[in-house]
């Protein structure tokens, strides 16, 4: 207990002396008796700071010299280039893996319908005179592609070939306003025509020829097929009806359907170079949502 009181007394005395010293030094200004003490302190701390600078300056200079050396800079450039090459290779590998999976899916769809296809990739989206929605493929007549052939992907109908060169061809999408495709409702013989309406391919119009035939949202549409399979083979999934328009007094019924194929994100597609031996009917349609 005595030691604690003594320590507190000493600490209080030192604090009082410090406060008195600061007050005297502040009021005395240039005539303060503590000027020599301040000068000595400044000299001491300045000497310490200078010594630290002398010690650290060679180290800093050495590090800077190493970093800026020509050999090191060349190695850094090489490492950056190698890193960029590896990143590019990784992206390409992912793209190849994605396309491989999409190709496998599309060949499975073609197999279910009995379609013989030549596969290709979409390399450009382009508009031709009179057409708004068209894409260019990296396959052409050298691969067996001809105008008026059906084009599909793993999900459904894409369009038809309208022009073909030796190594490329142009496909008119079913979303184009100039496109007209014969189609029918799933599970029956009711037929109609699918027209493009633009809207970035989100919807297509389906006109059912029999105004009395039942049609409701959720109904599914497949291609009806053309004579000799040109330009459209039968049984390719087209889309799902989203809404039915009221058309009292009209000879046809009108609905709008969402295409199975995402017409704004096409990549791997197949041109049907030979149609099926028999109409696959509804066999190519995917399982209904919620069905097991």
C-alpha positions in Angstrom: 0.0 0.0 0.0 2.9 2.4 0.9 4.7 1.7 -2.4 1.5 2.6 -4.3 1.0 5.9 -2.4 4.6 6.8 -2.9 4.4 6.0 -6.7 1.3 8.2 -7.0 3.1 11.0 -5.1 6.1 10.9 -7.4 4.0 10.7 -10.5 1.9 13.7 -9.3 5.0 15.7 -8.5 6.5 15.0 -12.0 3.3 16.0 -13.7 3.2 19.3 -11.7 6.8 20.0 -12.7 6.1 19.3 -16.3 3.0 21.6 -16.4 5.1 24.4 -14.6 7.9 24.0 -17.2 5.5 24.2 -20.1 3.8 27.3 -18.7 7.1 29.0 -18.1 8.5 28.1 -21.6 5.3 29.3 -23.3 5.2 32.7 -21.5 8.9 33.4 -21.7 9.0 32.8 -25.5 12.4 33.4 -27.0 13.9 34.2 -23.5 12.8 30.8 -22.1 15.4 29.0 -20.1 14.4 25.8 -21.9 15.5 27.0 -25.4 18.8 25.0 -25.1 16.9 21.9 -24.1 14.6 22.2 -27.2 17.6 22.7 -29.4 19.3 19.7 -28.0 16.2 17.6 -28.5 15.8 18.7 -32.1 19.4 17.9 -32.8 19.1 14.5 -31.3 15.9 13.5 -33.1 17.2 15.0 -36.4 20.4 12.9 -36.1 18.3 9.7 -35.5 16.1 10.5 -38.6 19.1 11.2 -40.7 20.8 7.9 -39.7 17.6 6.0 -40.5 17.6 7.6 -44.0 21.2 6.7 -44.5 20.5 3.1 -43.6 17.3 2.7 -45.6 18.3 4.6 -48.8 20.7 2.0 -50.1 18.1 -0.7 -49.5 15.4 1.3 -51.4 17.8 2.0 -54.2 18.8 -1.6 -54.5 15.1 -2.7 -54.7 14.3 0.0 -57.3 17.4 -1.0 -59.3 16.3 -4.7 -59.3 12.7 -3.9 -60.4 13.8 -1.6 -63.2 16.6 -3.8 -64.5 16.1 -4.6 -68.2 16.2 -8.4 -67.6 13.5 -8.1 -64.9 11.3 -6.0 -67.1 11.6 -8.5 -69.9 10.7 -11.3 -67.6 7.7 -9.3 -66.3 6.5 -8.7 -69.8 6.9 -12.4 -70.6 5.0 -13.4 -67.5 2.2 -11.0 -68.4 1.9 -12.3 -71.9 1.9 -15.9 -70.6 -0.8 -15.0 -68.1 -2.9 -13.4 -70.9 -2.4 -16.5 -73.1 -3.5 -18.8 -70.3 -6.6 -16.7 -69.7 -7.5 -16.8 -73.4 -7.0 -20.5 -73.5 -9.2 -21.0 -70.5 -12.0 -19.0 -72.1 -11.6 -20.9 -75.4 -11.7 -24.2 -73.4 -15.0 -23.2 -71.7 -16.5 -22.2 -75.1 -15.4 -25.5 -76.7 -16.9 -27.4 -73.7 -20.2 -25.4 -74.0 -20.4 -26.0 -77.8 -19.6 -29.7 -77.4 -22.5 -30.1 -75.0 -24.8 -28.1 -77.2 -23.7 -30.2 -80.2 -24.5 -33.4 -78.3 -27.9 -32.1 -77.4 -28.7 -31.1 -81.0 -27.6 -34.4 -82.4 -29.9 -36.1 -79.9 -32.8 -33.9 -81.0 -32.1 -34.7 -84.7 -31.8 -38.4 -83.9 -35.3 -38.5 -82.3 -36.8 -37.0 -85.4 -34.8 -39.0 -87.9 -33.2 -35.8 -89.4 -29.8 -35.9 -91.1 -28.1 -32.7 -90.3 -24.9 -30.8 -91.1 -23.8 -28.9 -88.0 -22.4 -25.4 -88.1 -21.9 -22.3 -85.9 -23.6 -18.9 -86.2 -20.8 -16.4 -87.1 -22.8 -13.3 -87.7 -26.2 -11.7 -87.4 -27.1 -9.9 -90.5 -29.9 -8.3 -92.4 -30.4 -9.0 -96.1 -32.5 -6.9 -98.4 -36.1 -7.6 -97.5 -35.1 -9.5 -94.4 -34.7 -8.2 -90.8 -33.8 -11.3 -88.8 -31.2 -13.4 -90.4 -27.9 -15.1 -89.4 -24.8 -16.3 -91.2 -23.4 -19.8 -90.7 -19.9 -21.1 -91.3 -21.1 -24.0 -93.6 -22.2 -23.9 -97.2 -22.6 -25.8 -100.4 -19.2 -27.5 -99.9 -20.9 -29.2 -96.9 -24.1 -30.1 -98.7 -26.1 -27.1 -97.7 -28.6 -25.7 -100.2 -31.3 -23.0 -100.2 -34.7 -23.9 -98.8 -33.4 -26.3 -96.2 -34.7 -26.4 -92.6 -32.4 -25.1 -89.8 -32.8 -26.2 -86.2 -30.9 -26.3 -82.9 -31.2 -28.5 -79.9 -34.4 -26.8 -78.7 -36.4 -26.4 -81.9 -37.0 -24.7 -85.2 -34.6 -21.8 -86.1 -35.5 -21.0 -89.8 -34.6 -21.9 -93.3 -31.6 -21.3 -95.6 -32.2 -18.5 -98.1 -28.7 -18.2 -99.6 -25.8 -20.5 -99.8 -22.2 -20.0 -100.8 -19.3 -22.4 -100.9 -18.4 -22.0 -97.2 -21.2 -19.9 -95.7 -24.9 -19.6 -95.9 -27.6 -17.2 -94.7 -30.6 -18.3 -92.6 -33.9 -16.5 -92.3 -35.2 -16.8 -88.8 -38.8 -17.7 -88.1 -39.0 -14.4 -86.2 -38.6 -12.4 -89.4 -41.8 -10.7 -90.6 -41.2 -12.2 -94.1 -41.2 -15.7 -92.6 -44.2 -18.1 -92.9 -44.1 -21.7 -91.6 -46.7 -24.4 -91.8 -47.4 -25.7 -88.3 -49.9 -27.7 -86.3 -51.0 -28.1 -82.7 -49.6 -31.0 -80.7 -51.8 -34.1 -80.6 -54.1 -33.3 -83.5 -54.4 -32.4 -87.1 -55.3 -28.7 -86.6 -53.0 -26.8 -88.8 -52.1 -23.1 -89.2 -49.3 -20.8 -90.2 -46.5 -19.3 -88.0 -45.5 -15.8 -88.9 -42.6 -13.7 -87.5 -43.6 -10.5 -85.7 -40.2 -9.1 -84.9 -40.0 -8.3 -81.2 -36.4 -9.6 -81.1 -37.7 -13.1 -81.6 -39.4 -13.3 -78.3 -42.8 -14.3 -79.8 -44.2 -15.6 -83.1 -47.7 -15.4 -84.3 -49.7 -18.6 -85.0 -52.9 -18.4 -87.1 -55.0 -21.5 -86.8 -57.0 -22.0 -90.0 -60.1 -23.4 -88.3 -61.7 -20.7 -86.2 -63.7 -23.2 -84.3 -60.8 -25.4 -83.2 -59.9 -25.2 -79.5 -56.6 -23.4 -78.7 -55.3 -22.3 -75.3 -52.2 -21.1 -73.6 -49.7 -23.9 -72.9 -50.6 -25.6 -76.2 -47.5 -26.7 -78.2 -46.8 -26.2 -81.8 -44.6 -28.3 -84.2 -43.7 -27.8 -87.9 -46.3 -29.3 -90.3 -43.7 -29.9 -93.0 -43.6 -28.9 -96.7 -43.7 -31.0 -99.9 -40.5 -33.1 -100.2 -39.4 -31.4 -96.9 -38.5 -28.1 -98.5 -38.2 -25.7 -96.9 -39.5 -27.3 -93.7 -39.4 -30.9 -92.5 -42.2 -32.1 -90.2 -42.2 -32.6 -86.4 -39.6 -29.9 -85.4 -40.8 -28.2 -82.2 -41.7 -24.5 -82.9 -43.0 -23.0 -79.6 -45.5 -22.8 -76.7 -48.6 -20.7 -76.9 -48.6 -17.8 -74.4 -51.8 -16.1 -75.2 -54.8 -16.4 -77.6 -56.3 -13.3 -79.2 -60.1 -12.8 -79.3 -61.1 -12.7 -83.0 -64.9 -12.8 -83.2 -66.2 -13.1 -86.7 -62.8 -14.0 -88.2 -62.1 -17.1 -90.2 -58.9 -17.9 -88.3 -57.9 -17.9 -84.7 -54.7 -16.0 -83.7 -52.3 -16.9 -80.9 -48.8 -15.8 -79.9 -46.2 -18.4 -79.0 -42.8 -18.3 -77.4 -40.3 -20.1 -79.7 -38.4 -23.1 -78.2 -35.2 -21.9 -79.8 -33.7 -18.8 -78.2 -33.4 -16.8 -81.5 -31.3 -14.0 -79.8 -28.6 -16.4 -78.6 -27.9 -18.9 -81.4 -24.6 -20.7 -81.6 -24.6 -24.4 -82.7 -27.2 -25.2 -85.3 -28.0 -28.0 -87.8 -29.1 -27.8 -91.4 -31.4 -30.7 -92.3 -29.9 -32.1 -95.5 -32.2 -35.1 -95.5 -35.7 -35.3 -93.9 -37.1 -38.3 -91.9 -38.5 -41.3 -93.7 -41.8 -40.8 -91.8 -43.4 -37.9 -90.0 -42.1 -38.0 -86.3 -45.3 -36.3 -85.2 -44.8 -35.2 -81.6 -41.9 -37.4 -80.8 -39.3 -34.6 -80.9 -41.2 -32.3 -78.4 -39.5 -32.1 -75.0 -41.2 -33.4 -71.9 -43.9 -31.1 -70.6 -42.9 -28.9 -67.6 -43.7 -30.8 -64.4 -44.0 -34.1 -66.2 -41.9 -37.0 -64.9 
